[in-house]
């Protein structure tokens, strides 16, 4: 692999951005919380929105995002959750789609799944 290819991956890959994100602990823990105990890959936007609102309220001190810190006094947990979800979708951590009935669903992107699988592979085995 050339230096140019490595640089391109490091600069453009959502998997690398997720692992390098200042909020990686918060984001990845939330993804495990939301997606590891479900039978289906996709979750309704309303469900993940509700779960994230509650998660933010419970673990607010763990959020390091400077952009978000400037808005904390002005936004409630629900608007912060919606902003995070939209940001994670645009960053390539989550994908969203509309079902036939018009409801919006969210699932982990292949990039987020790769990053999480890689983290799991790093666990020490006894």
KOLTOR-524851 format. One record per residue: x negated, y negated, z of N, C-alpha, C in turn. Coordinates in nm, 3 decimals. Atoms other than C-alpha are relative to their C-alpha. Example, Ala and Ser with C-alpha at 12.3 -4.5 7.8 and 13.67 -1.06 7.14 Angstrom:
# KOLTOR-524851
MIVEX, n_X, n_Y, n_Z, ca_X, ca_Y, ca_Z, c_X, c_Y, c_Z
MIVEX, -0.089, 0.119, 0.000, -1.230, 0.450, 0.780, -0.090, -0.120, 0.000
MIVEX, 0.082, 0.119, -0.006, -1.367, 0.106, 0.714, 0.077, -0.109, 0.073
END
This chain:
# KOLTOR-524851
MIVEX, n_X, n_Y, n_Z, ca_X, ca_Y, ca_Z, c_X, c_Y, c_Z
MIVEX, -0.085, 0.117, 0.000, 0.000, 0.000, 0.000, -0.090, -0.124, 0.000
MIVEX, 0.082, 0.121, 0.012, -0.140, -0.339, -0.096, 0.033, -0.100, 0.111
MIVEX, -0.024, 0.107, -0.098, -0.173, -0.641, 0.132, 0.127, -0.078, -0.034
MIVEX, -0.118, 0.074, 0.045, 0.096, -0.813, -0.074, 0.128, 0.075, 0.038
MIVEX, -0.117, -0.082, -0.036, 0.340, -0.525, -0.019, 0.024, -0.001, 0.151
MIVEX, -0.011, 0.002, -0.146, 0.268, -0.516, 0.355, 0.056, -0.134, 0.046
MIVEX, -0.047, 0.134, -0.036, 0.317, -0.892, 0.383, 0.147, -0.017, -0.034
MIVEX, -0.141, 0.012, 0.041, 0.645, -0.874, 0.192, 0.091, 0.075, 0.097
MIVEX, -0.081, -0.079, -0.094, 0.779, -0.599, 0.421, 0.010, -0.071, 0.134
MIVEX, 0.001, 0.067, -0.131, 0.674, -0.783, 0.737, 0.085, -0.126, -0.002
MIVEX, -0.073, 0.127, 0.007, 0.828, -1.110, 0.620, 0.148, 0.017, -0.034
MIVEX, -0.136, -0.011, 0.051, 1.148, -0.975, 0.464, 0.085, 0.111, 0.060
MIVEX, -0.076, -0.115, -0.048, 1.250, -0.653, 0.638, 0.084, -0.033, 0.123
MIVEX, -0.084, 0.017, -0.119, 1.550, -0.679, 0.873, -0.043, 0.092, 0.116
MIVEX, 0.047, -0.090, -0.106, 1.405, -0.381, 1.064, -0.112, -0.066, 0.080
MIVEX, 0.111, 0.068, -0.067, 1.088, -0.575, 1.141, 0.050, -0.123, 0.074
MIVEX, -0.057, 0.118, -0.068, 1.288, -0.891, 1.222, 0.071, 0.040, 0.128
MIVEX, -0.069, -0.046, -0.120, 1.497, -0.691, 1.470, -0.100, 0.033, 0.110
MIVEX, 0.102, -0.037, -0.098, 1.193, -0.545, 1.645, -0.076, -0.123, 0.051
MIVEX, 0.073, 0.121, -0.038, 1.027, -0.888, 1.648, 0.085, -0.111, 0.059
MIVEX, -0.091, 0.105, -0.049, 1.333, -1.086, 1.757, -0.022, -0.026, 0.149
MIVEX, 0.017, 0.034, -0.142, 1.299, -1.270, 2.089, 0.108, 0.066, 0.085
MIVEX, -0.111, -0.062, -0.071, 1.633, -1.117, 2.187, 0.010, 0.149, -0.025
MIVEX, -0.005, -0.141, 0.037, 1.540, -0.764, 2.081, 0.054, 0.089, 0.112
MIVEX, -0.050, -0.083, -0.110, 1.607, -0.619, 2.427, 0.153, -0.009, 0.007
MIVEX, -0.144, 0.022, -0.008, 1.953, -0.771, 2.441, 0.072, 0.062, -0.120
MIVEX, -0.066, -0.047, 0.122, 2.042, -0.690, 2.079, 0.000, 0.152, -0.008
MIVEX, 0.011, -0.145, 0.014, 1.915, -0.332, 2.074, 0.079, 0.072, 0.109
MIVEX, -0.079, -0.061, -0.107, 2.066, -0.249, 2.411, 0.149, -0.010, -0.030
MIVEX, -0.142, 0.013, 0.036, 2.399, -0.386, 2.292, 0.036, 0.096, -0.113
MIVEX, -0.027, -0.094, 0.109, 2.376, -0.183, 1.971, 0.013, 0.142, 0.052
MIVEX, -0.013, -0.133, -0.060, 2.313, 0.134, 2.172, 0.130, 0.012, 0.078
MIVEX, -0.124, 0.002, -0.079, 2.599, 0.043, 2.404, 0.122, 0.013, -0.091
MIVEX, -0.117, 0.005, 0.087, 2.836, -0.018, 2.113, 0.012, 0.115, -0.099
MIVEX, -0.006, -0.096, 0.110, 2.742, 0.245, 1.857, -0.042, 0.142, 0.036
MIVEX, 0.051, -0.134, -0.028, 2.589, 0.543, 2.036, 0.107, 0.097, 0.051
MIVEX, -0.102, -0.089, -0.057, 2.906, 0.681, 2.196, 0.130, -0.001, -0.078
MIVEX, -0.122, -0.001, 0.081, 3.149, 0.656, 1.909, -0.007, 0.113, -0.101
MIVEX, -0.006, -0.110, 0.096, 3.264, 0.925, 1.672, -0.018, -0.049, -0.143
MIVEX, 0.011, 0.056, 0.134, 3.273, 0.697, 1.370, -0.110, -0.104, -0.004
MIVEX, 0.109, 0.097, 0.014, 2.999, 0.474, 1.235, 0.048, -0.143, 0.010
MIVEX, -0.052, 0.137, 0.004, 3.219, 0.167, 1.195, 0.089, -0.029, 0.120
MIVEX, -0.081, 0.046, -0.113, 3.383, -0.032, 1.472, 0.075, -0.123, -0.048
MIVEX, -0.075, 0.118, 0.041, 3.656, -0.288, 1.426, -0.070, -0.125, 0.051
MIVEX, 0.062, 0.126, -0.040, 3.533, -0.645, 1.438, 0.057, -0.046, 0.133
MIVEX, -0.063, 0.042, -0.126, 3.783, -0.717, 1.715, -0.056, 0.076, 0.119
MIVEX, 0.053, -0.080, -0.112, 3.650, -0.432, 1.929, -0.143, -0.042, 0.034
MIVEX, 0.139, 0.036, -0.028, 3.283, -0.523, 1.889, -0.008, -0.144, 0.051
MIVEX, -0.007, 0.138, -0.048, 3.370, -0.890, 1.939, 0.036, -0.002, 0.149
MIVEX, -0.043, -0.007, -0.141, 3.548, -0.809, 2.267, -0.112, 0.059, 0.086
MIVEX, 0.110, -0.062, -0.075, 3.265, -0.579, 2.380, -0.118, -0.095, 0.016
MIVEX, 0.112, 0.093, -0.007, 3.001, -0.841, 2.298, 0.031, -0.117, 0.092
MIVEX, -0.038, 0.108, -0.092, 3.192, -1.115, 2.480, -0.021, 0.044, 0.144
MIVEX, 0.017, -0.053, -0.136, 3.198, -0.898, 2.793, -0.147, 0.024, 0.031
MIVEX, 0.142, -0.029, -0.018, 2.835, -0.797, 2.744, -0.078, -0.129, 0.026
MIVEX, 0.065, 0.129, -0.020, 2.723, -1.160, 2.715, 0.029, -0.052, 0.141
MIVEX, -0.036, 0.047, -0.134, 2.912, -1.249, 3.031, -0.079, 0.076, 0.107
MIVEX, 0.067, -0.084, -0.100, 2.752, -0.959, 3.219, -0.152, -0.019, -0.001
MIVEX, 0.145, 0.004, 0.013, 2.396, -0.997, 3.086, -0.052, -0.132, -0.053
MIVEX, 0.036, 0.131, 0.056, 2.375, -1.367, 3.006, -0.146, -0.036, 0.026
MIVEX, 0.138, 0.036, -0.033, 2.038, -1.404, 3.180, -0.101, 0.068, -0.092
MIVEX, 0.092, -0.073, 0.088, 1.885, -1.155, 2.933, -0.011, -0.062, -0.139
MIVEX, 0.000, 0.061, 0.132, 1.957, -1.376, 2.631, -0.105, -0.110, -0.005
MIVEX, 0.112, 0.093, 0.008, 1.645, -1.566, 2.529, 0.008, -0.096, -0.118
MIVEX, -0.009, 0.077, 0.123, 1.762, -1.726, 2.207, 0.007, -0.150, 0.029
MIVEX, 0.005, 0.144, -0.027, 1.665, -2.093, 2.216, 0.115, -0.073, -0.066
MIVEX, -0.112, 0.063, 0.066, 1.930, -2.189, 1.963, 0.125, 0.015, 0.085
MIVEX, -0.117, -0.026, -0.081, 2.192, -2.027, 2.181, -0.005, -0.076, 0.132
MIVEX, 0.013, 0.066, -0.130, 2.054, -2.184, 2.500, 0.051, -0.144, -0.007
MIVEX, -0.045, 0.139, 0.012, 2.129, -2.533, 2.369, 0.151, -0.011, -0.006
MIVEX, -0.144, 0.003, 0.013, 2.493, -2.437, 2.318, 0.074, 0.058, 0.120
MIVEX, -0.063, -0.071, -0.111, 2.559, -2.247, 2.641, 0.100, -0.084, 0.077
MIVEX, -0.091, 0.083, -0.078, 2.718, -2.540, 2.818, 0.126, -0.038, -0.076
MIVEX, -0.111, 0.046, 0.082, 2.954, -2.607, 2.528, 0.086, 0.114, -0.054
MIVEX, -0.074, -0.112, 0.058, 3.063, -2.260, 2.420, 0.041, 0.098, 0.108
MIVEX, -0.041, -0.108, -0.090, 3.257, -1.989, 2.593, -0.058, 0.131, -0.052
MIVEX, 0.058, -0.129, 0.038, 3.160, -1.622, 2.580, 0.053, 0.048, -0.135
MIVEX, -0.058, -0.048, 0.125, 3.397, -1.552, 2.292, -0.062, -0.069, -0.121
MIVEX, 0.059, 0.068, 0.116, 3.258, -1.821, 2.062, -0.147, 0.037, -0.016
MIVEX, 0.139, -0.045, 0.009, 2.902, -1.718, 2.148, -0.007, 0.139, -0.062
MIVEX, -0.002, -0.135, 0.057, 2.989, -1.356, 2.068, 0.024, -0.006, -0.151
MIVEX, -0.030, 0.011, 0.144, 3.137, -1.454, 1.732, -0.122, -0.055, -0.074
MIVEX, 0.120, 0.055, 0.063, 2.827, -1.664, 1.653, -0.110, 0.104, -0.010
MIVEX, 0.101, -0.106, 0.005, 2.595, -1.377, 1.746, 0.034, 0.103, -0.107
MIVEX, -0.037, -0.101, 0.099, 2.790, -1.128, 1.534, -0.023, -0.050, -0.142
MIVEX, 0.020, 0.056, 0.135, 2.786, -1.356, 1.230, -0.149, -0.013, -0.031
MIVEX, 0.144, 0.011, 0.018, 2.414, -1.419, 1.282, -0.062, 0.136, -0.027
MIVEX, 0.055, -0.134, 0.018, 2.341, -1.046, 1.310, 0.040, 0.058, -0.135
MIVEX, -0.042, -0.045, 0.134, 2.541, -0.977, 0.994, -0.086, -0.069, -0.106
MIVEX, 0.080, 0.072, 0.100, 2.357, -1.249, 0.800, -0.148, 0.037, 0.007
MIVEX, 0.140, -0.042, -0.016, 2.022, -1.124, 0.938, -0.023, 0.142, -0.051
MIVEX, 0.014, -0.136, 0.050, 2.092, -0.772, 0.807, -0.005, 0.105, 0.109
MIVEX, -0.002, -0.097, -0.110, 2.122, -0.606, 1.150, 0.130, 0.079, 0.000
MIVEX, -0.132, -0.062, 0.011, 2.491, -0.530, 1.097, 0.054, -0.022, -0.140
MIVEX, -0.073, 0.023, 0.124, 2.707, -0.488, 0.791, 0.148, -0.003, 0.033
MIVEX, -0.145, 0.008, -0.022, 3.073, -0.575, 0.769, 0.072, 0.027, -0.131
MIVEX, -0.081, -0.028, 0.118, 3.349, -0.474, 0.533, 0.147, -0.007, 0.039
MIVEX, -0.145, 0.001, -0.022, 3.725, -0.497, 0.495, 0.056, 0.136, -0.035
MIVEX, -0.069, -0.126, 0.026, 3.933, -0.183, 0.523, 0.116, -0.026, -0.096
MIVEX, -0.112, 0.013, 0.092, 4.223, -0.117, 0.287, 0.114, -0.082, 0.059
MIVEX, -0.108, 0.074, -0.065, 4.460, -0.267, 0.544, -0.037, -0.146, 0.028
MIVEX, 0.044, 0.138, -0.018, 4.257, -0.593, 0.552, -0.074, -0.027, 0.130
MIVEX, 0.073, 0.018, -0.126, 4.100, -0.538, 0.895, -0.150, 0.004, -0.027
MIVEX, 0.145, 0.005, 0.015, 3.732, -0.620, 0.928, -0.065, 0.102, 0.093
MIVEX, 0.076, -0.099, -0.076, 3.491, -0.349, 1.044, -0.148, -0.035, -0.008
MIVEX, 0.143, 0.026, -0.010, 3.126, -0.364, 1.147, -0.070, 0.132, 0.027
MIVEX, 0.082, -0.116, -0.029, 2.854, -0.099, 1.145, -0.146, -0.042, 0.000
MIVEX, 0.143, 0.027, 0.003, 2.482, -0.086, 1.205, -0.049, 0.007, -0.144
MIVEX, 0.060, -0.008, 0.133, 2.286, -0.162, 0.892, -0.101, 0.113, 0.000
MIVEX, 0.103, -0.103, 0.010, 2.044, 0.098, 0.764, -0.130, -0.049, 0.063
MIVEX, 0.121, 0.058, -0.058, 1.767, -0.138, 0.875, 0.002, 0.009, 0.152
MIVEX, -0.011, -0.008, -0.146, 1.892, -0.156, 1.235, -0.008, 0.145, 0.045
MIVEX, 0.004, -0.141, -0.036, 1.943, 0.219, 1.241, -0.143, 0.054, -0.006
MIVEX, 0.140, -0.043, 0.011, 1.584, 0.275, 1.123, -0.082, -0.049, 0.119
MIVEX, 0.074, 0.057, -0.113, 1.447, 0.043, 1.392, 0.035, 0.074, 0.129
MIVEX, -0.043, -0.069, -0.122, 1.651, 0.216, 1.662, -0.049, 0.145, 0.000
MIVEX, 0.053, -0.137, 0.009, 1.553, 0.564, 1.538, -0.149, 0.001, 0.030
MIVEX, 0.142, 0.009, -0.026, 1.189, 0.456, 1.545, -0.026, -0.016, 0.150
MIVEX, 0.016, 0.018, -0.145, 1.224, 0.337, 1.906, 0.024, 0.132, 0.074
MIVEX, -0.029, -0.128, -0.064, 1.381, 0.669, 2.006, -0.116, 0.098, -0.021
MIVEX, 0.111, -0.091, 0.029, 1.094, 0.854, 1.839, -0.123, -0.030, 0.085
MIVEX, 0.114, 0.037, -0.082, 0.849, 0.671, 2.066, 0.010, 0.048, 0.144
MIVEX, -0.015, -0.052, -0.137, 0.990, 0.823, 2.385, -0.100, 0.112, 0.022
MIVEX, 0.092, -0.108, -0.034, 0.739, 1.041, 2.560, 0.079, 0.126, 0.028
MIVEX, -0.066, -0.128, -0.021, 0.835, 1.404, 2.555, -0.075, 0.077, 0.107
MIVEX, 0.064, -0.075, -0.109, 0.769, 1.616, 2.859, -0.022, 0.144, -0.040
END
